[in-house]
Amino acid sequence: MQPIARTSVIDSAVEQLREYILSGELAVGAKFLTEKEIGQRLSIGRSTVREALRLLEAAGFVEIHPGRGAFVLRTSDNDVGPLSAWFAKHANEVTDYVEVRMAVEPLAARLMIDRARPEEIAEIDKLHAEFLQAAREQEAMPLARLDERFHELIVRATHNTLLIRIIGTISVVYFEYRLKSFQYKQNIDHAVRAHSEILGHIHAKDSNGAEKAMQRHLNGSLKDIAAADPSIATRLP
């Protein structure tokens, strides 16, 4: 079972808080709503409030200072300064995770070609259609969740318990990068092309093609990170 309802509540809370910030009611540097105020306004519990604030911080809208609360970092979707700073700060950490994914996911793409059930392929198709719609709307939160799910479904279709466990661990810590990455339109475009190519090889039952397409996709992620921190270029294949 999956906590669908809870995820929906968190996403809804994040979107409402984001709209409040974008309304211009608060200036950059201003103290944001307290956890208590958010909970009362949105009628949500403390754990949901904290998760929503964490995701807002990941998206570069607020900065949380322990003991002091959250402060507004930007009031426009076009201001990517805080995002660039985050990429520069976390580039090495994120690159470590991408390198592990490069060892796991091309293998998964190869294995799932012969192991995936028809209903699993259909689920990937359905999710990809949702991803394309979210890409047209350029909404980072649903894109991050759908991207995460796309890669998870491919790995799950291998029916390899260890691979599934590894990707599950990576997904938990990698979500913040996904959320920030999809603040950039070029990264959205890169993912759309890569996912479409991978899915084409899956339907063609081309294991070599699927493996290489996944490898190119993850290499592209490394290049996106290197654009924020040139020192990463030394780790590119």
Secondary structure, DSSP 8 states (H G I E B T S, - for coil): ---HHHHHHHHHHHHHHHHHHHTTSS-TT-B---HHHHHHHHT--HHHHHHHHHHHHHTTSEEEETTTEEEE--SSTT--HHHHHHHHHHHHHHHHHHHHHHHHHHHHHHHHHHH--HHHHHHHHHHHHHHHHHHHHT-HHHHHHHHHHHHHHHHHTTT-HHHHHHHHHHHHHHHHHHHHHTTSHHHHHHHHHHHHHHHHHHHTT-HHHHHHHHHHHHHHHHHHHHHH-GGGGGG--
